[in-house]
Amino acid sequence: MTNDNTPPPAAGLGIWIAFGAAFGLLVGVVVGGLFDNLTYGMGLGSFFGPGLGVAAWAVFIAPRRNARRDS
């Protein structure tokens, strides 16, 4: 009988969404400041940021975690 205490494959996804949102907001502030429209930049950054976090997790973290778990 084996005991598999590994977390599910989506573990850690929430922190990547949060990092993506923060990064998107930061980029939005910078880009919005450059174009003299801070609200528009922050809106775009907060809209696309979490998606960037999910994409980063799916491309960089999930394959390594799955390969480690399957070995």
C-alpha positions in Angstrom: 0.0 0.0 0.0 1.4 3.4 -1.0 0.8 6.8 0.5 0.9 9.5 -2.1 0.8 12.9 -0.3 1.7 15.0 -3.3 -0.5 18.0 -3.9 -2.8 18.1 -7.0 -1.3 19.4 -10.2 -2.9 22.8 -9.8 -1.3 23.5 -6.5 0.6 26.8 -6.5 -1.5 28.2 -9.3 -3.1 30.9 -7.0 0.3 32.5 -6.2 1.1 32.7 -9.9 -2.2 34.4 -10.6 -1.4 36.9 -7.8 2.1 37.5 -9.2 0.7 38.0 -12.7 -1.9 40.4 -11.4 0.8 42.4 -9.6 3.1 42.4 -12.5 0.3 43.4 -14.9 -0.7 46.2 -12.6 2.9 47.5 -12.4 3.3 47.3 -16.2 -0.1 49.0 -16.6 1.0 51.9 -14.3 4.2 52.4 -16.2 2.6 52.1 -19.7 -0.3 54.3 -18.5 2.1 56.9 -17.2 3.9 56.9 -20.5 0.7 57.5 -22.5 -0.8 60.0 -19.9 -3.7 57.7 -19.2 -3.0 55.9 -15.9 -6.5 54.5 -15.4 -6.5 52.9 -18.8 -3.1 51.3 -18.2 -4.1 50.0 -14.8 -7.3 48.6 -16.2 -5.5 46.8 -19.0 -2.8 45.5 -16.6 -5.2 44.2 -14.0 -7.2 42.6 -16.8 -4.3 40.8 -18.6 -2.1 40.2 -15.5 -3.8 37.2 -14.1 -3.8 35.6 -17.5 -0.1 36.1 -17.8 0.3 34.4 -14.4 -1.7 31.4 -15.5 0.3 31.2 -18.8 3.6 31.4 -16.9 2.4 28.6 -14.6 1.3 26.4 -17.4 4.4 26.9 -19.5 7.1 26.8 -16.8 5.8 25.2 -13.6 3.2 22.6 -14.5 5.4 20.5 -16.9 8.2 20.2 -14.4 5.8 19.3 -11.6 4.1 16.7 -13.8 7.4 15.2 -14.9 8.6 15.0 -11.3 5.4 13.3 -10.2 5.4 10.8 -13.0 8.9 9.6 -12.4 
